């Protein structure tokens, strides 16, 4: 993280103007969750089918994500975890990252996300392992 010079334009902006971007992102995410909470993905015909699942019968890391979001919006965390546990971790990760972003914005400090290559590779490995395990016979508990 780097500091902001007190004379820089970013430091002199008002708190509401610094919160505009985080507020806009929160509004977009809330709207998306509201839509998925209203339009049930468990009913066929509302959302497109996952191409990987359709053509190969294999679950991708995102399969069940809409059902997970729908259950999460309705407060059914157990069903959300059953539909896509990794998506639930993503929701929680977003909430933490967004909160850190707001705190930085209020303090007038930019949020800089600069993941190391090992972190990016680890995330990719997690997605790959999740995808492989959920498609194996003993990974049935991870099926959406």
N, C-alpha and C positions, 0 to 999 in steps of 0.2 A: 504494500500500500504506500502511496506517496501522499504527502501533505499538500494542501492548497495554500498558496500564497495569499495573505490577507488582502492584497491589492488586486487579486485576480477577479475577473467578472463573475466567476462561479461563487466566490465567497460573498460577493455583495448582493447576489440574488436573494429574494425573499424566500422564507420557508415554504409558503404555498406554491411558489413557482418551482422550487426544488422538488416538491412532492408530486408535481404534475405527472411525471413519467411513471413512478410507482403506482399512483392512483389509476392511471390509464390502463396499466397492465393488470391491476387487480380487477378493474371493471370488466375487462375483456375475459379474464379467467372466470370471474363470477357469472358473466353472461353465458359462457360456454357450459359451465356446470349447471346453471339454471335450465338451459335448453335440454341438456342430457337428463337432468332430473325430471323434466316435464315430458319429454318424448322418450318413452321406454324402449331401450335397445333390445329388450327380451322379446318384443313383438316384431315379427319379420316384416321387412319392407320399409322400415324407417331409415336404415343406414346401409351403406354398401357392405358386402361380404369381404372379409380379408382375402386377397388374391392368393396368398400362400396357402391358407387353409382350404380355399376352394379348389385349387389345382393340385395340391399335394397331400392334403389331409394333415399337414403339420401345423402346429401352433407356433406363431411368431411371438416375440416378446410382448407385442401389443395386444395380442388376442385376449379378449375379455376385458380390455381397458374401459370400453364404454359401459359395459355392465357393471364393472367395478365402480366407475364414477357415479352411475345411477344409484347403486346401493349406498355409496358413501354419502351422497347428497341426502338420502333418506335416513341416514343415521345407522345403517346396518353395516357396521365395520366388519363383522365376521363374514358376511356375504361378499363385501368388497375385497377382502383378503382372499377368499376362495376364488373369485373371478379373476383377479390378477394382483397377487401380493406385491409384485414389483411396482405396479402403478400406484398402490397405496403408499409405498415408500417414496415414490416420486412426488405425490401430493404433499407429503410431510416435508420433504426436502425443499419443495417450492416455497412452502410456508416459512420455513426457517430462512431461506435465502431472501425472500421478499422482506421479511422483518429486518434482517441485517441491512438491506438496501434502504429501507425507510429510516433506520437509525442513522446511517451514513448521510442520507439526504438532509435530515434535520440538522445534523452537525455541520453541514456544508462540505463534507468530504466525499469525493467520488468513490464509487464502489468499483474496484478493479478485480475481475475474476481472471486469473492467469493460471489455469491448471498445468501441472507438470505432466510431461509425457507418461510417466508411470501411472498417474491418476486417470488419464484418458484411457490408457490400455487396460487398467483395472476395471473401469466402468464397462468397456467393451467386453472384457472377459466375463464379467458378471452377467451381462445380457446374453452372451453366448452360452454360458453354463445354465442359466435359467431356461433358455430356449431348448437346449438339449435335454435337460432333466425333465421338463414338462412333457416331452414327447416320448420318453421311455416308459416302459410298463410300470416301473416302481414310482414314477413321477406323476401318477394319476391324480394325486391330491393337488397338483398345480394346474390341472386342466380347468379352463373356464367353464 
